[in-house]
Structures are given as C-alpha cells and as structure tokens.
Amino acid sequence: MVDADLSSPPGQVDPITGDLIVLQHAHDEIHAGKHFISSDVVKGLGAGATQLYLLTAPNTAKRIHMLIVISSAPGSTITIFEAPTVTANGAAMTAINNERNSANTATLLVFKSPTVTVNGTQLDIEEIGSGSTAGKFSGATSNDRNENEFVLKQNTKYLIQEVALAASTDITTKFIWYEE
C-alpha cells in the first residue's frame, strides 16, 4: 500500500512478520521518484592538479538535500564553496533517478570542469584518501546523511574542488540527492 506520491504510509505493518515498516526519509524519497545520483571518475591526475564540479540549485521552492561521497587514491583535498563566480558552466553531467520507473527529472544541474574566476565562500574542507581518517566525503554511508547532508540554498551555485595530493591520483565522485 502506498500514498498517491508513491511513499509508504506511516504505520504500515509487514503481513508476515508483523513488524512495523520504517524507511529512512532519503530511502522513501527513492520510492517517491525524487532521489537522484550523478557520478564521475577521474584517473591519473598529477600532483597538485585540480578537478572542479559545479552544482546549480534551482530557483524554485524545491529543497535540494545533498550528500557528496568521494574516494581518492592515493589522496586529495576536497573543498566546497558557495556562490562562486563562474564564466562557463562546463560539461553537463547526467542525473539518474534512482527509481528507474519514475519519469521525474532532477531540477539540480551538475557540471564537470566549469571555468571559475572566484571560488566563493568556503563551506567545508577535508583531506581524503590513503593515510587519512574517514570523514564527511570519505566512504560515507546512508547513516552519514544525518550529519553530512547539505540543504542547498535556492538559486545558488556550489563549487566542489578536488586537488590531487600525489601523482597518478584517481578520484571517484558521487553526488547523491533528493528534491522536495
């Protein structure tokens, strides 16, 4: 049984076990067709080389609940900036709806390799990869959403800067979000 927006009604009980069915909110957003992912892999960055991504939040009432998961070998410094000055957005990346039966499309725009003249206001910075401790961007799990999620400001751009700490750095970046 589901509500009109395809989410589970509160208090639903499993007919076999009698257990109360409880979904984390982000998981419920998958079922409602409002959960998206956009990912990228960059291989062989040289020491000090930079990979940039740009997120553009829509100018609507929708709130973007963002979790960023990045892995890097051997290591990278990850910085998030708000309201950068951008002269070119870069290459558009595809946003995939996690509910593969849904026709809903993302309102958040994701770009790779934008041209940036001013980084903006720094929101967060972390070193990840070999030899670093697990943190906000390193191997995040679904439970990390409670503490590591950003609710993006409407009609605002965000810059994600990844700087390789050594030669031949490989970086995997996943933008995971839902819109409500």
TORPA-4810 file (N, C-alpha, C, O; in nm, 3 decimals):
<nodes>
NODE_1_0.084_-0.117_0.000_0.000_0.000_0.000_0.089_0.124_0.000_0.181_0.133_0.080_M
NODE_2_0.061_0.218_-0.090_0.138_0.342_-0.096_0.043_0.460_-0.111_-0.070_0.447_-0.156_V
NODE_3_0.093_0.577_-0.071_0.018_0.700_-0.089_0.024_0.743_-0.235_0.095_0.682_-0.314_D
NODE_4_-0.052_0.847_-0.270_-0.057_0.897_-0.407_0.081_0.939_-0.458_0.106_0.929_-0.578_A
NODE_5_0.171_0.986_-0.370_0.304_1.027_-0.415_0.403_0.910_-0.414_0.524_0.931_-0.424_D
NODE_6_0.351_0.787_-0.403_0.428_0.663_-0.405_0.514_0.641_-0.281_0.604_0.558_-0.284_L
NODE_7_0.488_0.713_-0.173_0.561_0.689_-0.049_0.479_0.597_0.040_0.357_0.585_0.023_S
NODE_8_0.544_0.532_0.135_0.476_0.440_0.225_0.400_0.517_0.331_0.454_0.613_0.387_S
NODE_9_0.277_0.478_0.360_0.203_0.547_0.466_0.261_0.513_0.602_0.317_0.404_0.620_P
NODE_10_0.248_0.602_0.699_0.300_0.574_0.832_0.224_0.458_0.896_0.103_0.444_0.877_P
NODE_11_0.296_0.376_0.972_0.232_0.270_1.047_0.203_0.143_0.968_0.128_0.059_1.017_G
NODE_12_0.259_0.127_0.849_0.236_0.006_0.771_0.305_-0.112_0.841_0.415_-0.098_0.894_Q
NODE_13_0.239_-0.228_0.841_0.291_-0.347_0.910_0.317_-0.457_0.808_0.236_-0.480_0.718_V
NODE_14_0.432_-0.526_0.822_0.465_-0.639_0.737_0.366_-0.751_0.765_0.350_-0.790_0.881_D
NODE_15_0.297_-0.805_0.662_0.193_-0.904_0.685_0.246_-1.039_0.736_0.170_-1.115_0.795_P
NODE_16_0.373_-1.069_0.716_0.429_-1.197_0.759_0.489_-1.188_0.899_0.460_-1.270_0.985_I
NODE_17_0.574_-1.087_0.920_0.643_-1.076_1.049_0.567_-0.995_1.152_0.592_-1.008_1.272_T
NODE_18_0.475_-0.911_1.106_0.404_-0.822_1.197_0.487_-0.702_1.239_0.444_-0.623_1.324_G
NODE_19_0.608_-0.687_1.180_0.696_-0.575_1.213_0.645_-0.447_1.151_0.591_-0.446_1.041_D
NODE_20_0.664_-0.338_1.224_0.632_-0.206_1.171_0.736_-0.173_1.063_0.856_-0.184_1.088_L
NODE_21_0.691_-0.132_0.944_0.782_-0.098_0.836_0.823_0.048_0.850_0.739_0.138_0.852_I
NODE_22_0.954_0.068_0.860_1.009_0.202_0.877_1.118_0.223_0.772_1.210_0.142_0.760_V
NODE_23_1.107_0.331_0.696_1.209_0.366_0.598_1.273_0.497_0.639_1.206_0.589_0.686_L
NODE_24_1.405_0.506_0.621_1.469_0.636_0.638_1.412_0.729_0.533_1.375_0.686_0.424_Q
NODE_25_1.405_0.856_0.566_1.342_0.953_0.477_1.404_0.952_0.337_1.332_0.951_0.237_H
NODE_26_1.537_0.951_0.329_1.603_0.952_0.198_1.565_0.829_0.116_1.548_0.838_-0.005_A
NODE_27_1.552_0.714_0.182_1.512_0.592_0.112_1.369_0.604_0.061_1.338_0.560_-0.050_H
NODE_28_1.283_0.663_0.141_1.145_0.684_0.099_1.138_0.775_-0.025_1.052_0.758_-0.111_D
NODE_29_1.230_0.871_-0.032_1.235_0.961_-0.149_1.272_0.884_-0.276_1.231_0.923_-0.386_E
NODE_30_1.348_0.775_-0.263_1.375_0.690_-0.379_1.244_0.634_-0.432_1.216_0.642_-0.551_I
NODE_31_1.164_0.577_-0.342_1.036_0.518_-0.381_0.942_0.622_-0.441_0.859_0.589_-0.527_H
NODE_32_0.953_0.746_-0.398_0.868_0.854_-0.450_0.921_0.911_-0.582_0.858_0.998_-0.641_A
NODE_33_1.037_0.863_-0.629_1.092_0.911_-0.756_1.154_1.048_-0.747_1.158_1.120_-0.846_G
NODE_34_1.203_1.086_-0.629_1.261_1.219_-0.608_1.408_1.212_-0.567_1.463_1.311_-0.517_K
NODE_35_1.473_1.099_-0.587_1.610_1.075_-0.542_1.699_1.052_-0.664_1.664_0.975_-0.754_H
NODE_36_1.815_1.120_-0.668_1.899_1.120_-0.787_2.046_1.097_-0.753_2.089_1.115_-0.639_F
NODE_37_2.121_1.055_-0.855_2.265_1.040_-0.841_2.332_1.085_-0.971_2.279_1.064_-1.081_I
NODE_38_2.447_1.146_-0.957_2.531_1.181_-1.072_2.673_1.150_-1.028_2.716_1.196_-0.922_S
NODE_39_2.747_1.074_-1.108_2.880_1.032_-1.064_2.983_1.045_-1.175_2.951_1.053_-1.294_S
NODE_40_3.109_1.046_-1.132_3.219_1.064_-1.226_3.345_0.999_-1.170_3.363_0.990_-1.048_D
NODE_41_3.432_0.955_-1.260_3.562_0.901_-1.223_3.668_0.975_-1.303_3.657_0.988_-1.425_V
NODE_42_3.770_1.024_-1.234_3.885_1.089_-1.299_4.008_1.008_-1.263_4.034_0.981_-1.146_V
NODE_43_4.085_0.969_-1.365_4.203_0.886_-1.342_4.330_0.960_-1.380_4.334_1.034_-1.478_K
NODE_44_4.435_0.937_-1.301_4.569_0.983_-1.335_4.594_1.132_-1.319_4.677_1.188_-1.391_G
NODE_45_4.525_1.197_-1.226_4.554_1.339_-1.201_4.696_1.352_-1.145_4.738_1.272_-1.062_L
NODE_46_4.768_1.452_-1.192_4.902_1.478_-1.141_4.898_1.549_-1.008_4.797_1.608_-0.971_G
NODE_47_5.008_1.544_-0.935_5.018_1.612_-0.805_4.984_1.759_-0.821_5.042_1.828_-0.905_A
NODE_48_4.892_1.809_-0.740_4.850_1.948_-0.745_4.745_1.979_-0.851_4.693_2.090_-0.855_G
NODE_49_4.714_1.882_-0.936_4.612_1.903_-1.039_4.474_1.912_-0.975_4.448_1.851_-0.871_A
NODE_50_4.386_1.988_-1.038_4.254_2.016_-0.981_4.143_1.967_-1.074_4.149_1.985_-1.195_T
NODE_51_4.041_1.905_-1.013_3.917_1.871_-1.083_3.806_1.951_-1.017_3.793_1.953_-0.894_Q
NODE_52_3.724_2.019_-1.099_3.615_2.103_-1.048_3.480_2.049_-1.093_3.465_1.996_-1.203_L
NODE_53_3.381_2.065_-1.003_3.242_2.036_-1.035_3.158_2.154_-0.991_3.191_2.222_-0.893_Y
NODE_54_3.050_2.178_-1.062_2.960_2.288_-1.031_2.819_2.232_-1.013_2.769_2.157_-1.096_L
NODE_55_2.755_2.271_-0.902_2.616_2.236_-0.877_2.535_2.365_-0.883_2.575_2.466_-0.824_L
NODE_56_2.423_2.363_-0.954_2.336_2.480_-0.960_2.198_2.443_-0.907_2.124_2.366_-0.968_T
NODE_57_2.166_2.499_-0.789_2.036_2.473_-0.728_1.929_2.554_-0.800_1.954_2.667_-0.841_A
NODE_58_1.810_2.496_-0.816_1.704_2.565_-0.891_1.648_2.684_-0.815_1.656_2.693_-0.693_P
NODE_59_1.590_2.776_-0.892_1.522_2.892_-0.834_1.374_2.857_-0.818_1.286_2.919_-0.879_N
NODE_60_1.349_2.756_-0.734_1.213_2.708_-0.709_1.197_2.686_-0.559_1.291_2.707_-0.481_T
NODE_61_1.079_2.643_-0.519_1.055_2.613_-0.378_1.114_2.479_-0.337_1.117_2.447_-0.218_A
NODE_62_1.160_2.398_-0.434_1.217_2.268_-0.401_1.347_2.285_-0.322_1.427_2.374_-0.351_K
NODE_63_1.365_2.200_-0.223_1.488_2.196_-0.146_1.572_2.078_-0.194_1.521_1.967_-0.213_R
NODE_64_1.700_2.104_-0.215_1.794_2.000_-0.258_1.869_1.952_-0.135_1.941_2.030_-0.071_I
NODE_65_1.853_1.824_-0.101_1.920_1.762_0.013_2.038_1.682_-0.041_2.018_1.573_-0.095_H
NODE_66_2.160_1.735_-0.028_2.279_1.683_-0.097_2.373_1.609_-0.004_2.404_1.656_0.105_M
NODE_67_2.418_1.493_-0.049_2.526_1.418_0.014_2.631_1.395_-0.094_2.600_1.349_-0.204_L
NODE_68_2.756_1.427_-0.063_2.865_1.410_-0.158_2.958_1.301_-0.104_3.005_1.310_0.009_I
NODE_69_2.983_1.198_-0.187_3.071_1.088_-0.148_3.186_1.084_-0.248_3.165_1.071_-0.368_V
NODE_70_3.308_1.094_-0.196_3.427_1.097_-0.282_3.529_0.998_-0.229_3.552_0.990_-0.108_I
NODE_71_3.590_0.921_-0.319_3.702_0.837_-0.281_3.821_0.877_-0.367_3.805_0.917_-0.483_S
NODE_72_3.940_0.867_-0.308_4.060_0.912_-0.377_4.177_0.822_-0.340_4.197_0.789_-0.223_S
NODE_73_4.256_0.785_-0.441_4.378_0.709_-0.416_4.488_0.769_-0.503_4.470_0.776_-0.624_A
NODE_74_4.599_0.811_-0.446_4.630_0.798_-0.305_4.563_0.901_-0.215_4.536_0.868_-0.099_P
NODE_75_4.534_1.022_-0.258_4.469_1.118_-0.169_4.440_1.250_-0.238_4.502_1.284_-0.339_G
NODE_76_4.344_1.325_-0.182_4.303_1.455_-0.237_4.255_1.545_-0.125_4.215_1.499_-0.018_S
NODE_77_4.259_1.675_-0.153_4.195_1.773_-0.066_4.066_1.816_-0.134_4.067_1.858_-0.250_T
NODE_78_3.954_1.804_-0.061_3.822_1.836_-0.115_3.773_1.963_-0.047_3.775_1.973_0.076_I
NODE_79_3.729_2.060_-0.126_3.676_2.185_-0.071_3.543_2.216_-0.139_3.527_2.202_-0.260_T
NODE_80_3.446_2.259_-0.057_3.315_2.302_-0.109_3.303_2.452_-0.089_3.328_2.504_0.019_I
NODE_81_3.264_2.521_-0.198_3.243_2.666_-0.194_3.100_2.698_-0.234_3.040_2.628_-0.316_F
NODE_82_3.046_2.804_-0.176_2.913_2.852_-0.211_2.924_2.984_-0.286_3.007_3.068_-0.251_E
NODE_83_2.842_3.001_-0.388_2.832_3.124_-0.467_2.963_3.163_-0.537_3.011_3.275_-0.522_A
NODE_84_3.022_3.068_-0.614_3.140_3.105_-0.691_3.102_3.194_-0.809_2.986_3.200_-0.850_P
NODE_85_3.202_3.265_-0.862_3.182_3.341_-0.986_3.224_3.249_-1.100_3.340_3.207_-1.107_T
NODE_86_3.131_3.220_-1.189_3.152_3.122_-1.296_3.133_3.191_-1.431_3.034_3.260_-1.452_V
NODE_87_3.230_3.172_-1.523_3.215_3.229_-1.657_3.167_3.125_-1.759_3.116_3.162_-1.864_T
NODE_88_3.183_2.995_-1.727_3.131_2.887_-1.812_3.099_2.768_-1.722_3.181_2.728_-1.639_A
NODE_89_2.980_2.711_-1.739_2.936_2.602_-1.651_3.016_2.473_-1.666_3.028_2.397_-1.570_N
NODE_90_3.070_2.447_-1.785_3.138_2.320_-1.811_3.044_2.222_-1.877_2.939_2.261_-1.930_G
NODE_91_3.081_2.095_-1.876_3.003_1.989_-1.940_2.894_1.940_-1.846_2.920_1.906_-1.731_A
NODE_92_2.771_1.938_-1.896_2.659_1.889_-1.816_2.675_1.740_-1.788_2.709_1.661_-1.876_A
NODE_93_2.650_1.703_-1.662_2.652_1.562_-1.623_2.509_1.513_-1.611_2.419_1.590_-1.579_M
NODE_94_2.488_1.386_-1.634_2.354_1.327_-1.630_2.314_1.298_-1.486_2.393_1.244_-1.409_T
NODE_95_2.193_1.334_-1.452_2.134_1.299_-1.322_2.044_1.179_-1.344_1.953_1.183_-1.427_A
NODE_96_2.068_1.072_-1.269_1.992_0.949_-1.282_1.892_0.941_-1.168_1.929_0.957_-1.051_I
NODE_97_1.765_0.916_-1.200_1.663_0.895_-1.097_1.681_0.754_-1.043_1.682_0.658_-1.121_N
NODE_98_1.695_0.739_-0.910_1.716_0.607_-0.851_1.591_0.518_-0.864_1.604_0.396_-0.860_N
NODE_99_1.474_0.576_-0.878_1.351_0.500_-0.902_1.339_0.488_-1.054_1.288_0.578_-1.120_E
NODE_100_1.387_0.377_-1.106_1.401_0.361_-1.251_1.268_0.360_-1.324_1.267_0.372_-1.447_R
NODE_101_1.156_0.347_-1.254_1.024_0.351_-1.317_0.966_0.491_-1.319_0.858_0.512_-1.375_N
NODE_102_1.035_0.587_-1.259_0.984_0.724_-1.250_1.028_0.807_-1.370_1.140_0.794_-1.420_S
NODE_103_0.938_0.894_-1.414_0.971_0.988_-1.522_1.019_1.122_-1.467_1.049_1.213_-1.544_A
NODE_104_1.026_1.136_-1.333_1.071_1.262_-1.273_1.214_1.293_-1.312_1.299_1.203_-1.318_N
NODE_105_1.241_1.420_-1.339_1.377_1.464_-1.370_1.426_1.561_-1.262_1.347_1.630_-1.198_T
NODE_106_1.556_1.563_-1.245_1.617_1.648_-1.144_1.608_1.794_-1.183_1.616_1.829_-1.301_A
NODE_107_1.591_1.881_-1.084_1.596_2.025_-1.109_1.736_2.080_-1.078_1.772_2.187_-1.127_T
NODE_108_1.815_2.007_-0.997_1.954_2.043_-0.972_2.034_2.015_-1.098_2.017_1.910_-1.160_L
NODE_109_2.123_2.107_-1.136_2.210_2.087_-1.251_2.352_2.059_-1.201_2.399_2.124_-1.108_L
NODE_110_2.419_1.960_-1.264_2.554_1.920_-1.226_2.644_1.934_-1.348_2.609_1.888_-1.457_V
NODE_111_2.761_1.998_-1.330_2.854_2.020_-1.440_2.995_1.979_-1.399_3.033_1.985_-1.282_F
NODE_112_3.072_1.937_-1.499_3.213_1.900_-1.479_3.301_2.003_-1.549_3.272_2.047_-1.660_K
NODE_113_3.408_2.041_-1.482_3.511_2.131_-1.535_3.458_2.270_-1.572_3.478_2.315_-1.685_S
NODE_114_3.392_2.338_-1.478_3.349_2.475_-1.505_3.469_2.569_-1.508_3.577_2.535_-1.459_P
NODE_115_3.450_2.687_-1.566_3.550_2.793_-1.562_3.510_2.888_-1.450_3.402_2.946_-1.452_T
NODE_116_3.599_2.902_-1.352_3.569_2.977_-1.230_3.672_3.088_-1.212_3.792_3.064_-1.224_V
NODE_117_3.625_3.209_-1.183_3.718_3.321_-1.159_3.732_3.352_-1.010_3.836_3.400_-0.966_T
NODE_118_3.626_3.324_-0.931_3.631_3.342_-0.785_3.563_3.220_-0.722_3.452_3.185_-0.760_V
NODE_119_3.631_3.156_-0.626_3.578_3.033_-0.567_3.450_3.052_-0.487_3.365_2.963_-0.486_N
NODE_120_3.433_3.165_-0.421_3.317_3.187_-0.337_3.350_3.165_-0.191_3.466_3.166_-0.152_G
NODE_121_3.247_3.145_-0.110_3.262_3.126_0.035_3.290_2.981_0.065_3.212_2.893_0.027_T
NODE_122_3.399_2.953_0.134_3.433_2.815_0.169_3.338_2.764_0.277_3.323_2.825_0.382_Q
NODE_123_3.274_2.648_0.248_3.184_2.586_0.344_3.249_2.471_0.419_3.220_2.448_0.536_L
NODE_124_3.338_2.398_0.351_3.396_2.279_0.412_3.524_2.242_0.339_3.540_2.273_0.220_D
NODE_125_3.617_2.177_0.410_3.740_2.127_0.350_3.780_2.000_0.423_3.764_1.989_0.545_I
NODE_126_3.832_1.904_0.348_3.873_1.777_0.408_3.976_1.710_0.319_3.968_1.716_0.196_E
NODE_127_4.073_1.645_0.381_4.170_1.563_0.309_4.122_1.418_0.317_4.091_1.369_0.426_E
NODE_128_4.116_1.351_0.202_4.068_1.213_0.199_4.169_1.126_0.125_4.260_1.177_0.060_I
NODE_129_4.151_0.995_0.137_4.233_0.900_0.065_4.326_0.824_0.156_4.308_0.824_0.278_G
NODE_130_4.425_0.760_0.098_4.520_0.677_0.172_4.585_0.758_0.284_4.635_0.868_0.261_S
NODE_131_4.585_0.702_0.403_4.651_0.765_0.515_4.568_0.869_0.587_4.612_0.920_0.690_G
NODE_132_4.449_0.901_0.537_4.364_0.999_0.606_4.256_0.925_0.682_4.225_0.810_0.652_S
NODE_133_4.198_0.991_0.779_4.089_0.929_0.854_3.960_0.946_0.777_3.945_1.040_0.699_T
NODE_134_3.865_0.855_0.800_3.735_0.865_0.734_3.665_0.991_0.779_3.670_1.027_0.897_A
NODE_135_3.601_1.058_0.688_3.533_1.182_0.721_3.410_1.202_0.636_3.353_1.107_0.583_G
NODE_136_3.369_1.326_0.625_3.246_1.363_0.556_3.239_1.307_0.415_3.134_1.256_0.374_K
NODE_137_3.348_1.316_0.340_3.343_1.278_0.199_3.399_1.138_0.173_3.384_1.086_0.063_F
NODE_138_3.462_1.078_0.271_3.535_0.954_0.252_3.453_0.834_0.295_3.436_0.811_0.415_S
NODE_139_3.402_0.758_0.200_3.330_0.635_0.230_3.203_0.656_0.310_3.172_0.575_0.398_G
NODE_140_3.131_0.761_0.282_3.009_0.791_0.358_2.906_0.680_0.339_2.901_0.616_0.234_A
NODE_141_2.825_0.658_0.442_2.718_0.559_0.437_2.585_0.630_0.451_2.580_0.751_0.473_T
NODE_142_2.477_0.554_0.438_2.344_0.616_0.448_2.324_0.683_0.584_2.252_0.782_0.593_S
NODE_143_2.387_0.629_0.688_2.373_0.690_0.821_2.442_0.825_0.829_2.409_0.906_0.915_N
NODE_144_2.539_0.850_0.741_2.611_0.977_0.743_2.524_1.093_0.697_2.558_1.209_0.723_D
NODE_145_2.414_1.065_0.630_2.326_1.172_0.582_2.279_1.259_0.698_2.262_1.380_0.683_R
NODE_146_2.258_1.197_0.814_2.208_1.272_0.929_2.300_1.387_0.968_2.252_1.489_1.017_N
NODE_147_2.430_1.372_0.949_2.525_1.474_0.991_2.596_1.544_0.876_2.651_1.652_0.895_E
NODE_148_2.596_1.485_0.758_2.679_1.536_0.649_2.601_1.591_0.531_2.660_1.631_0.431_N
NODE_149_2.471_1.595_0.542_2.389_1.647_0.434_2.392_1.800_0.432_2.389_1.865_0.537_E
NODE_150_2.397_1.854_0.312_2.378_1.997_0.292_2.241_2.016_0.229_2.206_1.945_0.135_F
NODE_151_2.163_2.111_0.279_2.041_2.154_0.211_2.082_2.280_0.135_2.108_2.384_0.195_V
NODE_152_2.087_2.269_0.003_2.141_2.376_-0.079_2.047_2.496_-0.083_1.924_2.482_-0.084_L
NODE_153_2.106_2.613_-0.086_2.031_2.737_-0.095_1.973_2.750_-0.236_2.041_2.722_-0.335_K
NODE_154_1.848_2.793_-0.243_1.783_2.808_-0.373_1.856_2.909_-0.461_1.912_3.007_-0.413_Q
NODE_155_1.856_2.881_-0.592_1.913_2.972_-0.692_2.059_3.008_-0.660_2.100_3.123_-0.674_N
NODE_156_2.135_2.907_-0.618_2.275_2.929_-0.578_2.363_2.823_-0.642_2.322_2.708_-0.661_T
NODE_157_2.486_2.864_-0.675_2.584_2.772_-0.731_2.681_2.726_-0.622_2.710_2.799_-0.527_K
NODE_158_2.729_2.604_-0.639_2.826_2.544_-0.546_2.941_2.486_-0.627_2.920_2.422_-0.730_Y
NODE_159_3.061_2.510_-0.579_3.182_2.460_-0.644_3.243_2.352_-0.558_3.266_2.372_-0.439_L
NODE_160_3.271_2.236_-0.618_3.341_2.129_-0.549_3.479_2.120_-0.614_3.491_2.094_-0.734_I
NODE_161_3.581_2.141_-0.534_3.720_2.144_-0.583_3.793_2.022_-0.525_3.796_2.001_-0.404_Q
NODE_162_3.853_1.944_-0.614_3.931_1.827_-0.574_4.074_1.850_-0.621_4.099_1.868_-0.740_E
NODE_163_4.169_1.849_-0.527_4.310_1.872_-0.560_4.389_1.746_-0.526_4.390_1.703_-0.411_V
NODE_164_4.456_1.688_-0.625_4.534_1.566_-0.605_4.658_1.596_-0.520_4.727_1.695_-0.541_A
NODE_165_4.683_1.508_-0.423_4.798_1.526_-0.334_4.925_1.458_-0.384_5.033_1.482_-0.332_L
NODE_166_4.911_1.372_-0.487_5.026_1.299_-0.540_5.003_1.270_-0.688_4.893_1.290_-0.740_A
NODE_167_5.107_1.224_-0.754_5.095_1.187_-0.896_5.003_1.067_-0.911_4.987_0.987_-0.819_A
NODE_168_4.943_1.055_-1.027_4.857_0.941_-1.063_4.743_0.919_-0.965_4.719_0.807_-0.920_S
NODE_169_4.673_1.026_-0.932_4.560_1.018_-0.839_4.432_0.985_-0.914_4.400_1.047_-1.016_T
NODE_170_4.359_0.888_-0.862_4.227_0.851_-0.915_4.121_0.897_-0.816_4.133_0.874_-0.695_D
NODE_171_4.015_0.962_-0.867_3.910_1.014_-0.780_3.773_0.972_-0.835_3.744_0.989_-0.953_I
NODE_172_3.691_0.916_-0.747_3.552_0.885_-0.780_3.463_0.981_-0.700_3.478_0.994_-0.579_T
NODE_173_3.372_1.047_-0.769_3.284_1.147_-0.706_3.139_1.109_-0.732_3.100_1.082_-0.845_T
NODE_174_3.059_1.107_-0.624_2.916_1.079_-0.636_2.839_1.190_-0.567_2.859_1.218_-0.449_K
NODE_175_2.750_1.251_-0.642_2.656_1.348_-0.589_2.524_1.272_-0.571_2.468_1.221_-0.668_F
NODE_176_2.475_1.265_-0.448_2.356_1.188_-0.415_2.257_1.284_-0.349_2.289_1.343_-0.245_I
NODE_177_2.139_1.300_-0.406_2.046_1.397_-0.350_1.900_1.358_-0.374_1.866_1.277_-0.460_W
NODE_178_1.817_1.421_-0.292_1.673_1.415_-0.320_1.618_1.556_-0.318_1.676_1.647_-0.259_Y
NODE_179_1.504_1.572_-0.384_1.442_1.702_-0.402_1.301_1.699_-0.346_1.220_1.613_-0.382_E
NODE_180_1.271_1.795_-0.258_1.134_1.803_-0.205_1.095_1.944_-0.175_0.983_1.969_-0.130_E
</nodes>
